[in-house]
């Protein structure tokens, strides 16, 4: 770029996660903002690849409206991504569910956080999906922003599922970016009396978490 190039093409998505910057000083100097985002903010219009072929249209609807200005189109139809059986979907034809976990609070685990009641609900959801008989452990991912919750859910899943590989993949949001599974169970973890969300409040992290699933998204 500094040697006078005449054309530049950047490929990416400024609505998903930026680079992880460990240096506070570097972040204060603006290095947490990628070049793609800088150019969009400066008025360079991005060319949007507007058709997605991963998600059931019911899953893509929310991120399309909230993060992409309603411009995301669906290249697949609902019959091609039928909701997985086993889980009690609030609307049978709509493979999205939000499970309220109201009697639980987050706990500190070193520099990370965990939520035990959420981990139990995650395990229940995974077991329900498997009992439906339309997916295997390799088709399911559990995604959560916090490393402590990753460790907790892995321990609990080992207790409720048969031992031995393959295992249900449990990953951080950052580690799962760019991936996909038939079913994704997302654990937000944060629940406290003072309303703090930490980096769960980063809309790009939520966008990544909610757009990994093909046929089932459980939050």
Secondary structure as UniProt FT lines:
FT   TURN            2..3
FT   TURN            14..15
FT   HELIX           24..28
FT   TURN            29..32
FT   HELIX           35..41
FT   TURN            42..43
FT   STRAND          51..52
FT   HELIX           57..67
FT   TURN            69..70
FT   STRAND          73..74
FT   HELIX           78..81
FT   TURN            85..86
FT   TURN            92..93
FT   STRAND          96..97
FT   STRAND          107..109
FT   TURN            110..111
FT   STRAND          112..114
FT   HELIX           116..131
FT   TURN            132..133
FT   HELIX           137..139
FT   STRAND          140..144
FT   HELIX           147..160
FT   STRAND          169..172
FT   HELIX           173..176
FT   TURN            177..178
FT   STRAND          181..187
FT   TURN            193..194
FT   HELIX           198..201
FT   HELIX           203..210
FT   STRAND          213..218
//
